[in-house]
Amino acid sequence: MKEIEKFKKAILEEYPRMDLDSEFSFKCHPGVTCFNQCCADVNIFLTPYDIIRLKKRLGITSGEFLSKYTLMPFDENSKFPVILFEMQENEKKCCHFVGEKGCTVYEDRPWACRMYPLGMASPSDDPNNTEKEFYFLLKEDVCHGHKEDNKMTVSDWVKDQGIEQYNEMGEHFKEVTLHPFLQNEENSLNPAQVDMFFTACYNIDKFRDFIFKSSFLDKFEIEEGLIEKIKNDDVEMLMFGYRFIKFSLFGEPTLQIKTNVAEAKEAELKKKKKI
């Protein structure tokens, strides 16, 4: 993780900043001599939306996907769990989903793969920072796609690669990861809270079981029509998961406890005080 921090520092200090109108030349196709080489021995962080798209594409549960294709690196300085693609255990450390003709899950590839050779960075992790995020160009020696005569703007690339929906979902995730609670150095999540964060964000099928196979729905008021949505729609379930995290871990009033449950709890607390 220290290498990642060094990379972030280099981006902020050395890489030219690009906006949506900035131009660059790039094209990746089977004709370039480096084709598929970038799909090996690389750190790819997965977002919750990445996992939803990939597990649905593969026809497996989120738990199965996480167990088979990911790892969660330990970092004592991290405020929340992050998920990495786990490369294959072969000499080249190839991605599980790369074939001779390219990516076998191309339509549902992760945000980081869609963005390449562009990256996106923020001048600060402070959510109150007014400086805007910016784009930058990753121009690595191994990649010959930069030599292709295919000029475009950053905006063109974002639209062509289907990144807009991923960015939209990413903004919701940032509301959680950049929450003031986590930005406060004095705050930290205990192991049980880390597990809940992990489940609500990444293991969407397990979180759905928690909602529907526990007493959760007996305790909380849920808007009309939402129960059916979160039962059948992974994105709706994820958005509800973010609400649950804000309520249970950060103390925001994003969920409402049923009146009878609240009254029973209040009575229980009063009884304990008398004892």
N, C-alpha and C positions, 0 to 999 in steps of 0.2 A: 504493500500500500504506500510505502514511502516513495517508490518510483512514480506512482500516480500523482503524488503531491508535487514532485519535482517537475512532472510534465505539465501540471496545471500552472506552476510558476513560470515555466518557459513560455506557455501560451500567452499569458498575460504580459510578459516582458518582451518576447521576441517575435511572435507571430503577427503579421499585418492583420488588422481588423477589417472585416468585410461586412457589408450590409446587403439587403435583398437586391440592390441594383448593381452590385459588384460583379464583374465578369471573370470567367476562368475557362480554360479549355480542358476537356476530359471526356473520355469514352471508354467503357469497359465492354469487351466482347470476346468471344472465343478466338478471334484472330490476333489478339495481343499476346506476346510471348510469355507474359507473366500471369496469364489467366489462371485463376484459382489459387495463386500463391498467397494472396492476402487473406485467404480463408483458413489459415493455420497459425498455430502458436501466437495467438492474439488474445488480449483481454477484452471481452465483450460483456459489459454490464447490461443486465436485462431489467426492463421496467415491468410493472404489473401488467400493463397492456400487451407488452411483448409476449408474456407467458400465456395470456388468454388466447392470443392469435395462434401461437405455436401449438398449444395443447389441443386446441380445436382442430387445427390443420392435421395433426397426427392422430386424432380420434382417441386420445387418452385423457385421464384425469390430470388435474394440476399436480396432485401428489406424485403421480407416476412420472410426469415430466420433470419435476424438481429432483426426484430421486435418481433418474437415469441420465439427465443431461446438464445438471447444474452443480455448483458448489457455492458455499457461503463462507468466504474468507473471514478469518477472525482479525479484528483490528480493535485494540483496546480503546482507541480514540474515537471509534465510530459511535454515533448516537443511535443508529438504527441499523437493522440488517440489510445487507446488499447481496444481490445474486449475480453470479458470474456464469457464463457458458463454460462448461467443462469440455475441453478438447479431448479428442481420442487419445488413447495411450499407444500411439505409434511413433515412429521416428520423427515424422513431420508435425505431429500434434495437430492433425487436421480437424476441422469442424465435422461433427457427425452428419451434417446435412449437405456436404459438398460432394458432387459427382463429377464425372468427366465433362458433362455439358454445363456444369455450373451448379448453382444453388437449387436443391430439390424442394425447398420450401419458399421459393423466391417471392411469391405473392404475399406471404406472411412473415417474411424475414424481419428481424428486429430493427428498431430505430437506428442503432449504430451502424448497421450494415446498409440501410437505406441512405444514410447521410454521407457515407464515404464517397469521395475524398474530403468532404466538408466536415467540420466539427462545429460545435456551438459551445460557447463559454459565457460565464457571467463574471463581471469584475469583482463580485463579492457574493458570499453566501448569505449576507444580511438581506432579509426580505424588504427592509425599509430603504435599501440603497436605490437611488434614483437612476443610476447608470444602466443603460439597456444591455441586454445580452447581445453578443456579436458572433458572427461566423468567422471561421478561419480555414485555411486550406492546408491539408496534410499532403505534402509532396515528398513521398518516400522514394528512395533509389530503386526499390524493387518494383515499383509500379510504373509501367510504361504507358498507362492510359492518359497521362498528362501530355504525351507527345502527339496524341490524336488531334486532328484539326476539327474540333467540335466545340466552338465557343458558345457559351450560354451565361445567363445571369444566375445568381444564387436563387432568385425567385423561380426561375425556370426549372432549376434542379429540384427544388422543394416540391413543386407541383408534379413534375414528371415522375418522381420517385414515390409519390403517395405519402409524403411525410406530414402533411398538414393535420390529418386525423391523429397521428401519433403525437404531434406537438400539442394538440388540444388536450389529449388525455394526459400528457406529461405535465401540463399546467396544474391539473388537479392533484397529481402526485406531489408536485412541488409545494402545494399548500400544506401538505402533511410533513414532508421532509424538511421544509424550511420554516416550520411552525415556531413561533416565539418560544414555546416551551423547550424545544430542542436546541434553540439558539442560545438559551441561558446556560452558561457553563456549570451552574450549580445543579441543574436538573439532569437526571439520567433515568433510563428505563431499567427496572429490575428484570431478572430472567423470565418471569411469567409475562411481563408486559412486552418484552422483546418477542416472545413466542406469539402473543396475540397480534402484535404488529405484523409479524411474518405471515401469520395465517390470514389475516384480513386483507393484506396486500397481495400476497403471492400464491397462497394455497386456497384459491377461491372456492373449490369444491368442498374442502374441509370446513371453510367458514360458512358455506351454505348449510352444511349439516349442523353446525353449531346453532344457526338461526332457527332451523326448522325441526331439529331433533332434541332440543333442550327446552327449558321453560321460558326462553327469551320472549317469544310472542305473547306469553301470558303476563309479562311484566312491562312491556313497552307499547305505547300508542304508535301505530304505523299508519301512514296516510292511506286512504282508500285507493285501491288499485296497485299500490306499490308491492304488496306481498306477492302478487302474481308475477309482477315484473322481475323481482329479484329471484324468484323460484326458477325462471326460465331463461333469464338473460344475464350472461356473465358480466357484461359491462355495467348493467344496473346494479348487480351484486357488488362489484368493485366500488362503485360510487357510494353505495350504502356502507361498505366497509370503511371508506374514508370518514364518513359521518360517525361511525362507531368509534374509530380511533380518536377522533377529536373529542368525543363525549367521554369515553372510558379512560383514555390516557392523558388528555390535555385539559379536561374539565370544562369543555365548551357545551352549551345547552343545545346541541344538535339533535338530541333525541329526548322524548318526553316519557317519563315513567307513568304508568297508569295510576289514576287517583287512588284506587283501593290498595294498590301495592305500596304507594308512598305513605298512605295513612297507617297501614299495618306496620311499616318499618318505623315510622315515627312513634307509634305506640310501643313498639318493642324497645326502642331506645329510652323512652321515658321510664319504662318498667325497670330497665337495667340501672338507670340512675337512682331509682328509689332503693334498689337493693344495695 
